Amino acid sequence: MGEYAEMMLEGVLCEQCGCLIDGEETGYPRLCEDCARESNPKKRIKKAKRND
């Protein structure tokens, strides 16, 4: 496995877009904030309603 793929599996890089999350190794794949928002539209709608 390549170094880039290992960094995604360790949670250093976003599993969807590959951007650096925060440099910490969590030991499991994670999403960055932008990808997490895009993958869960219900949270985005609830957040928008709270701001009104």
Wavefront OBJ file of the C-alpha trace (Angstrom):
o trace
v 0.000 0.000 0.000
v 1.213 3.489 -0.729
v 2.049 6.127 1.835
v -0.859 8.319 0.706
v -3.377 5.489 1.150
v -1.989 4.667 4.592
v -2.380 8.296 5.669
v -6.056 8.131 4.618
v -6.585 4.925 6.595
v -4.857 6.404 9.653
v -7.101 9.498 9.580
v -4.446 12.079 8.754
v -6.008 12.789 5.342
v -9.711 13.002 4.450
v -10.933 9.677 3.077
v -13.010 11.401 0.384
v -11.006 14.365 -0.960
v -7.536 13.643 0.441
v -6.928 16.998 2.156
v -4.990 17.229 5.403
v -7.393 17.224 8.361
v -5.301 18.202 11.365
v -2.167 16.078 11.250
v -3.274 13.760 14.068
v -3.399 9.996 13.547
v -6.678 8.627 14.880
v -6.252 5.100 13.571
v -9.443 5.148 11.487
v -10.540 6.913 8.266
v -12.264 10.300 8.724
v -13.890 13.046 6.655
v -12.837 16.688 6.674
v -15.460 19.247 7.743
v -16.413 20.133 4.154
v -16.933 16.523 3.060
v -18.848 15.713 6.247
v -21.235 18.633 5.588
v -21.778 17.536 1.992
v -22.452 13.922 2.949
v -25.083 14.802 5.596
v -27.512 17.405 4.195
v -29.898 17.138 7.199
v -27.315 18.698 9.494
v -26.814 21.507 7.001
v -30.573 22.242 6.953
v -30.886 22.160 10.758
v -27.913 24.488 11.116
v -29.446 26.958 8.651
v -32.765 26.970 10.545
v -31.021 27.741 13.845
v -29.351 30.813 12.361
v -32.705 32.386 11.360
l 1 2 3 4 5 6 7 8 9 10 11 12 13 14 15 16 17 18 19 20 21 22 23 24 25 26 27 28 29 30 31 32 33 34 35 36 37 38 39 40 41 42 43 44 45 46 47 48 49 50 51 52
